[in-house]
């Protein structure tokens, strides 16, 4: 790329030509973008600051809105939700430069194979560059218009998809920080690093359309048929502290013996109208949460196979969430952890305690990418699930229990200990570490995604899976189970699914000569993960 640098004495007069914008704001914007070696033109920067219809800001906002709400298969004229015009104003100025104008200006300059930067040194740049700036500005305008306004090709769509979600996350984070603090409340911890979206996972979330066959529908109706079993009545402690009057159906079994001495018509009247005498018991025991589903990826999704597996896990988790919410089972937590390095991981926890319109209304077995992406945005998965910027997790007791296991089991042990030690508020209220967290649940199901190179031979499989489960903190049995998915490097190869209490299955990848479609593989893998979680739930 041809790079030329102008001195302030050469580029500052160019700013005077632009009217309707504040000159200092224009100079600050250009300086911020040019410090990132992106040659944003004066005309484009002024168009951004002016706003209004036909401006660069309006065009970028439309493209971001399309990328956020439109799928690749949708027609360009399909009516979709649109972002509010003030959406971009929520971004902090630094993030606006880093995540929007900087990448767009860099992409434009690469397309042109040249850039003219505004330097801060008094060393005068080439006079020819200053003389040709008007021509450069026109070429820059044509190129950025083509990038922003034209219907994007496949490569450009990938760029806009990632950019749109990063901007959406940044704007929402900024809006939350603007909320006034209550009197005496502590200031929020300044730990916000702009999200770096995992474009590979986002791509699969947009294109996958699993289609479950009719037999799957019939087999999964079990969760609806067993609503009475999986929604137990509150427990009561033993002992009696006195007598009280009640009309609650749950207290009928605690009626005093004297209640049965009345004539039947009076018994009926007391049951329906006046109330009946019951034993006064202590408050109900603290009810255990129903299910903890843990997805644990041993490495980041840098290859298509791992990105495919992570997207499929979210698909299965959201289908499970919809089934449980519709069955009235809300004391459930969904957790995903990705280990980046020995002391770093990304993590996210989502609770089903609060009902939501998407999970309450969608058909859990037939929703598509639109609904999955809507749930991704609405249900607390962002930015953690797609963020590739890891958090440093201090592993407790590093010199003690965390060091007695070696190899893969040791890595999983240290990762889960660290991830659950300081977990997000979803489950922090009931647990401050992994052991206490697991004790709060009646059922625990772990789904571990490992590279195929880490998978054992068939004869060593049972002992190996038991060791992995113990490293995570589980005792495989009626109340806990583990699924291990062998992930190929490429999505067009076979995935191996092993469950501790079920025969292993091999799910073929997208092998063209065998006619396997991408959605068929996603259906099989998502279905296997969903069935495994439901089997653990039912014991």
C-alpha positions in Angstrom: 0.0 0.0 0.0 1.3 3.5 -0.9 1.4 5.6 2.2 1.9 9.4 2.3 2.0 11.7 5.4 1.0 15.4 5.4 2.2 17.9 8.1 -0.4 20.0 10.0 0.4 23.0 7.9 -0.6 21.0 4.8 -3.8 19.3 6.0 -5.3 21.9 8.4 -6.4 24.3 5.5 -8.4 21.4 4.1 -10.7 21.5 7.1 -11.8 25.0 6.4 -13.6 24.0 3.2 -16.2 21.9 5.1 -19.1 24.0 6.4 -21.8 23.0 8.9 -19.5 21.1 11.2 -17.5 22.2 14.2 -13.8 22.5 13.1 -12.4 21.3 16.4 -14.6 18.3 16.4 -13.7 17.5 12.8 -9.9 17.9 13.6 -10.2 15.6 16.7 -12.1 12.9 14.7 -9.6 12.9 11.9 -6.7 12.8 14.3 -8.1 9.9 16.2 -8.8 7.8 13.1 -5.5 8.7 11.4 -3.5 7.7 14.5 -4.8 4.2 13.7 -3.1 4.5 10.2 -6.5 4.8 8.5 -6.7 7.7 6.0 -10.3 8.8 6.5 -11.0 11.7 4.2 -12.0 15.1 5.4 -15.2 15.0 3.3 -16.2 11.6 4.8 -15.5 12.7 8.4 -17.6 15.9 7.8 -20.4 13.8 6.4 -20.3 11.6 9.5 -20.5 14.6 11.8 -23.3 16.4 9.9 -25.6 13.3 10.0 -29.0 13.4 8.3 -30.3 11.4 5.4 -27.8 10.7 2.7 -24.9 11.1 5.1 -22.2 8.5 5.8 -23.6 8.1 9.3 -27.1 7.2 7.9 -25.6 4.8 5.4 -23.5 3.0 8.0 -26.5 2.8 10.4 -28.6 1.1 7.7 -25.9 -1.4 6.9 -25.4 -2.2 10.6 -29.1 -2.7 11.0 -29.3 -5.0 8.0 -26.3 -7.1 9.3 -27.9 -7.3 12.8 -31.4 -8.4 11.8 -31.0 -10.0 8.3 -30.0 -13.5 7.4 -28.0 -14.5 4.3 -31.1 -16.1 2.8 -33.4 -13.1 3.3 -34.3 -11.0 0.3 -32.8 -7.4 0.4 -36.3 -5.9 0.4 -37.6 -8.0 3.4 -39.0 -5.8 6.1 -36.8 -6.0 9.2 -36.4 -4.1 12.5 -34.2 -1.0 12.2 -31.8 0.6 14.7 -32.7 4.0 16.2 -30.9 6.9 14.7 -29.4 7.7 18.1 -27.9 4.2 18.4 -24.4 5.2 17.3 -24.4 8.2 19.7 -24.3 5.8 22.6 -20.9 4.6 21.7 -18.0 6.2 23.6 -15.9 8.3 21.1 -12.9 6.0 21.4 -15.0 2.9 20.7 -16.6 4.6 17.7 -13.2 5.2 16.2 -11.8 1.8 17.1 -14.8 -0.3 16.0 -16.6 1.7 13.3 -14.7 4.4 11.5 -11.3 3.0 11.9 -12.0 -0.5 10.4 -14.1 1.1 7.6 -11.4 3.6 6.7 -8.7 0.9 6.7 -10.8 -1.4 4.5 -11.4 1.5 2.1 -7.7 2.3 1.9 -6.8 -1.3 1.3 -9.2 -1.4 -1.6 -7.6 1.7 -3.0 -4.0 0.4 -2.2 -3.1 3.9 -1.0 -3.6 6.2 2.0 -2.8 9.8 2.9 -2.4 10.3 6.6 -2.5 13.5 8.6 0.6 13.7 10.8 1.4 15.8 13.8 5.1 16.4 13.0 6.2 19.7 11.4 8.2 17.8 8.8 6.5 18.7 5.5 5.1 15.8 3.5 5.3 15.4 -0.3 3.9 18.5 -2.1 2.5 16.2 -4.7 0.3 14.4 -2.0 -1.1 17.7 -0.9 -1.9 18.7 -4.5 -3.5 15.4 -5.2 -5.6 15.3 -2.1 -8.8 16.4 -3.9 -8.4 13.4 -6.2 -7.7 11.1 -3.3 -10.8 12.4 -1.5 -13.0 11.7 -4.4 -11.6 8.2 -4.8 -12.1 7.5 -1.1 -15.7 8.7 -1.3 -16.5 6.4 -4.2 -14.8 3.4 -2.5 -16.4 3.9 0.9 -19.8 4.4 -0.7 -19.4 1.1 -2.6 -18.5 -0.7 0.7 -21.3 0.9 2.8 -24.2 1.1 0.3 -23.8 -1.7 -2.1 -25.3 -5.1 -1.3 -22.4 -6.9 0.3 -20.8 -10.0 -1.2 -20.1 -13.0 1.0 -16.8 -11.7 2.3 -18.2 -8.2 3.0 -21.2 -9.7 4.7 -18.9 -11.5 7.2 -17.2 -8.1 7.9 -20.5 -6.3 8.5 -21.9 -9.1 10.7 -19.0 -9.0 13.1 -18.9 -5.2 13.1 -22.6 -4.8 13.7 -22.7 -7.1 16.7 -19.6 -5.4 18.2 -21.2 -2.0 17.9 -24.5 -3.3 19.3 -22.8 -4.7 22.3 -20.8 -1.6 22.8 -23.8 0.7 22.6 -25.8 -1.4 25.1 -22.9 -1.5 27.5 -22.5 2.3 27.3 -26.3 2.7 27.9 -26.1 0.6 31.0 -23.2 2.6 32.4 -25.3 5.8 32.0 -27.9 4.5 34.5 -27.7 6.7 37.6 -26.4 5.0 40.7 -28.5 4.7 43.8 -27.5 6.8 46.8 -24.5 5.3 48.5 -24.1 2.6 45.8 -20.5 1.7 44.8 -19.4 2.8 41.3 -19.3 0.0 38.7 -16.1 -1.8 38.3 -14.2 -0.5 35.3 -13.5 -3.8 33.6 -15.1 -3.1 30.2 -12.9 -4.1 27.3 -14.6 -3.7 23.9 -15.8 -7.1 22.8 -14.0 -8.8 20.0 -16.7 -10.9 18.3 -16.0 -14.5 17.2 -16.9 -14.2 13.6 -16.8 -17.9 12.9 -19.4 -18.8 15.6 -21.5 -15.9 14.5 -21.5 -17.1 10.9 -22.7 -20.6 11.9 -25.4 -19.1 14.2 -26.7 -17.2 11.2 -26.7 -20.1 8.6 -27.6 -23.2 10.6 -31.2 -24.3 10.3 -31.6 -27.7 12.2 -34.7 -29.6 11.3 -35.8 -32.2 13.8 -37.7 -35.2 12.4 -41.1 -36.2 13.7 -39.8 -39.0 15.9 -37.8 -36.3 17.8 -41.0 -34.4 18.4 -42.6 -37.4 20.0 -39.6 -38.4 22.1 -39.2 -34.9 23.5 -42.8 -34.6 24.6 -41.7 -36.4 27.7 -40.6 -33.2 29.2 -44.1 -31.8 28.8 -45.8 -35.0 30.0 -43.8 -35.0 33.2 -44.5 -31.5 34.3 -45.9 -32.7 37.6 -42.8 -34.7 38.3 -40.3 -32.0 37.4 -42.2 -29.3 39.2 -42.5 -30.7 42.7 -44.5 -29.1 45.5 -42.4 -27.2 48.2 -40.9 -29.4 50.9 -41.7 -29.0 54.5 -39.5 -29.5 57.5 -40.4 -32.0 60.2 -41.9 -30.8 63.6 -44.9 -28.7 64.6 -44.8 -25.2 66.1 -48.5 -24.7 66.6 -51.8 -24.5 64.8 -53.1 -22.1 62.1 -56.0 -21.6 59.7 -55.4 -22.3 56.0 -57.3 -22.6 52.7 -54.3 -23.7 50.6 -54.6 -27.0 48.7 -51.0 -27.9 49.7 -52.0 -27.9 53.4 -54.9 -30.3 53.1 -52.7 -33.2 54.1 -51.7 -31.3 57.3 -55.3 -30.9 58.6 -55.9 -31.7 62.3 -57.7 -34.9 63.2 -60.5 -32.8 64.7 -61.3 -31.5 61.2 -62.6 -34.9 60.3 -65.1 -35.0 63.2 -67.4 -32.3 61.5 -70.3 -33.3 59.3 -69.3 -33.6 55.6 -71.2 -30.5 54.6 -69.2 -28.4 57.2 -65.9 -30.0 56.1 -66.7 -28.9 52.5 -67.6 -25.4 53.7 -64.4 -25.1 55.6 -62.3 -26.4 52.6 -63.9 -23.9 50.3 -64.8 -20.8 52.4 -63.8 -20.4 56.0 -60.6 -22.4 56.1 -59.4 -25.4 58.1 -57.1 -25.9 61.0 -53.6 -27.2 60.1 -50.3 -27.9 61.9 -48.0 -24.9 61.8 -44.7 -26.2 60.4 -41.4 -24.3 60.0 -40.8 -22.5 56.8 -40.2 -24.7 53.7 -36.7 -26.0 53.1 -34.6 -24.1 50.6 -35.4 -25.8 47.3 -32.5 -27.0 45.2 -32.2 -25.6 41.7 -33.4 -28.1 39.1 -30.6 -28.3 36.5 -27.1 -26.9 35.8 -26.0 -27.3 32.2 -22.3 -26.7 31.6 -20.7 -26.4 28.2 -16.9 -26.5 28.4 -14.7 -25.9 25.4 -11.1 -26.9 25.9 -9.9 -24.4 23.4 -11.0 -21.3 21.5 -13.0 -21.7 18.2 -10.2 -20.7 15.9 -11.0 -23.5 13.4 -14.3 -24.1 11.6 -15.0 -27.4 13.5 -14.8 -25.7 16.9 -16.9 -22.7 15.8 -19.5 -25.1 14.4 -19.6 -27.1 17.7 -20.0 -23.9 19.8 -22.8 -22.6 17.6 -24.5 -25.9 17.8 -24.2 -26.0 21.6 -26.0 -22.6 21.9 -28.7 -24.0 19.6 -29.3 -27.0 21.8 -29.1 -24.9 25.0 -31.7 -22.5 23.8 -34.0 -25.3 22.7 -33.6 -26.9 26.1 -34.4 -23.5 27.7 -37.6 -23.1 25.7 -38.7 -26.6 26.6 -38.1 -26.0 30.3 -39.7 -22.6 30.5 -42.8 -23.8 28.7 -43.0 -26.8 31.1 -42.7 -24.4 34.1 -39.1 -25.4 35.1 -37.3 -22.2 35.7 -34.8 -23.0 38.4 -32.1 -23.8 35.8 -28.8 -22.3 34.9 -26.9 -22.6 31.6 -23.2 -22.0 31.7 -20.6 -21.9 28.9 -16.8 -21.7 29.5 -14.1 -21.5 27.0 -10.5 -22.1 28.1 -8.1 -19.8 26.3 -4.9 -20.5 28.3 -3.8 -21.8 31.6 -5.2 -18.8 33.5 -7.6 -17.3 31.0 -11.1 -18.1 29.9 -14.3 -16.6 28.6 -17.4 -17.5 30.5 -21.1 -16.7 30.6 -24.0 -17.8 32.8 -27.7 -17.5 31.9 -30.5 -18.2 34.4 -34.0 -19.3 33.4 -35.6 -17.8 36.6 -37.1 -14.9 34.6 -39.6 -15.8 31.8 -39.1 -14.2 28.4 -41.3 -13.9 25.4 -39.0 -15.7 23.0 -38.6 -18.8 25.1 -42.3 -18.8 26.2 -43.7 -18.5 22.7 -41.4 -20.3 20.2 -41.7 -23.9 19.2 -38.5 -25.3 20.8 -38.0 -27.9 18.0 -38.8 -25.8 14.9 -37.4 -22.3 15.5 -34.8 -21.1 13.1 -31.8 -18.7 12.9 -33.9 -15.6 13.4 -35.3 -16.8 16.7 -31.9 -18.1 17.8 -30.2 -14.8 17.2 -33.0 -12.9 18.9 -32.6 -15.1 22.0 -28.8 -14.6 21.8 -29.3 -10.8 21.9 -32.1 -10.9 24.5 -31.1 -13.5 27.1 -27.8 -12.5 28.5 -25.4 -14.5 26.3 -23.7 -11.3 25.0 -20.9 -10.4 25.0 -19.5 -13.4 26.9 -20.5 -16.1 24.5 -19.1 -14.5 21.4 -16.3 -12.5 23.0 -12.7 -13.7 22.3 -11.2 -11.2 24.7 -10.5 -13.6 27.7 -10.7 -12.7 31.4 -7.8 -13.6 33.7 -9.2 -16.1 36.2 -7.2 -16.6 39.5 -7.4 -20.3 40.2 -7.9 -21.0 43.9 -5.6 -23.4 45.7 -3.1 -23.6 42.8 -0.5 -25.2 45.1 -3.0 -27.6 46.5 -5.8 -29.7 45.0 -5.5 -28.0 41.6 -2.1 -29.6 40.9 -2.6 -33.2 41.6 -4.0 -34.0 38.2 -1.9 -33.7 35.0 -2.7 -33.3 31.4 -6.2 -32.8 30.0 -8.0 -33.6 33.3 -5.8 -31.1 35.1 -6.6 -28.4 32.6 -10.3 -29.0 33.0 -10.1 -29.0 36.7 -8.2 -25.7 36.9 -10.5 -24.1 34.4 -13.7 -25.0 36.2 -12.3 -24.1 39.6 -11.4 -20.7 38.3 -14.5 -20.1 36.3 -16.8 -20.9 39.2 -14.7 -19.1 41.9 -15.9 -15.6 40.9 -18.9 -16.3 38.7 -21.3 -13.6 37.2 -24.3 -12.6 39.3 -26.5 -15.3 37.7 -25.4 -18.0 40.2 -23.0 -16.0 42.5 -25.9 -15.5 45.0 -25.9 -19.2 45.8 -22.3 -20.1 45.3 -18.8 -18.6 45.6 -16.9 -21.6 44.3 -17.4 -24.7 42.1 -18.2 -27.2 44.9 -20.8 -25.0 46.5 -22.3 -24.2 43.1 -22.7 -27.9 42.3 -24.4 -28.6 45.6 -27.2 -26.2 44.8 -28.5 -28.4 41.9 -30.6 -31.6 41.8 -29.2 -32.4 38.3 -25.9 -31.5 36.6 -25.0 -32.2 33.0 -21.6 -31.3 31.6 -20.9 -31.2 27.9 -17.2 -31.1 27.1 -15.8 -30.2 23.7 -12.3 -31.6 23.0 -10.1 -31.8 19.9 -10.2 -35.2 18.2 -6.5 -35.7 19.1 -7.5 -35.9 22.8 -10.1 -38.6 22.4 -9.1 -42.0 23.8 -9.3 -45.5 22.3 -12.5 -47.5 22.7 -11.1 -49.7 25.5 -10.0 -46.8 27.6 -13.1 -44.7 27.1 -15.0 -45.4 30.3 -12.2 -44.9 32.8 -11.1 -41.8 30.8 -14.6 -40.2 31.0 -14.9 -41.0 34.7 -11.6 -39.2 35.3 -12.7 -36.1 33.3 -16.0 -36.0 35.3 -14.1 -36.2 38.6 -11.8 -33.4 37.4 -14.8 -31.2 36.7 -16.3 -32.1 40.1 -19.0 -34.6 39.1 -19.8 -38.2 40.2 -21.5 -39.8 37.2 -24.7 -41.4 38.3 -28.4 -40.7 38.5 -28.0 -37.0 39.3 -25.0 -36.1 37.2 -23.8 -37.0 33.7 -21.1 -36.0 31.3 -21.1 -35.8 27.5 -17.8 -35.5 25.6 -17.8 -34.3 22.0 -14.7 -35.0 19.8 -14.4 -32.0 17.6 -12.6 -32.1 14.3 -10.6 -29.2 13.1 -12.8 -28.7 10.1 -16.6 -28.7 10.1 -16.7 -31.1 7.1 -15.3 -34.0 9.2 -16.9 -36.3 11.7 -17.9 -35.3 15.2 -17.8 -38.1 17.9 -20.3 -37.9 20.7 -19.7 -40.0 23.9 -22.0 -40.1 26.9 -21.2 -41.7 30.2 -24.5 -43.6 30.4 -25.2 -44.2 26.7 -23.5 -45.8 23.7 -21.2 -43.4 21.7 -22.4 -42.1 18.4 -20.4 -40.8 15.4 -22.0 -37.8 13.5 -20.5 -37.4 10.1 -19.4 -34.0 9.0 -20.3 -32.1 5.8 -18.8 -34.6 3.3 -20.0 -33.5 -0.1 -19.4 -36.8 -1.8 -21.7 -38.5 0.8 -24.3 -35.8 0.4 -24.3 -34.6 4.0 -25.7 -31.1 4.3 -24.6 -28.6 7.0 -28.0 -28.5 8.5 -28.3 -32.2 8.8 -25.1 -32.4 10.8 -26.3 -29.5 13.0 -29.6 -31.4 13.5 -27.8 -34.6 14.7 -25.3 -32.8 16.9 -27.8 -30.4 18.5 -30.3 -33.3 19.0 -27.6 -35.4 20.7 -26.7 -32.6 23.1 -30.4 -31.9 23.8 -31.3 -35.5 24.5 -28.3 -35.9 26.8 -29.4 -32.9 28.9 -33.0 -34.2 29.1 -31.9 -37.7 30.1 -29.9 -36.2 33.0 -32.9 -34.1 34.0 -35.2 -37.1 34.1 -32.6 -39.2 35.9 
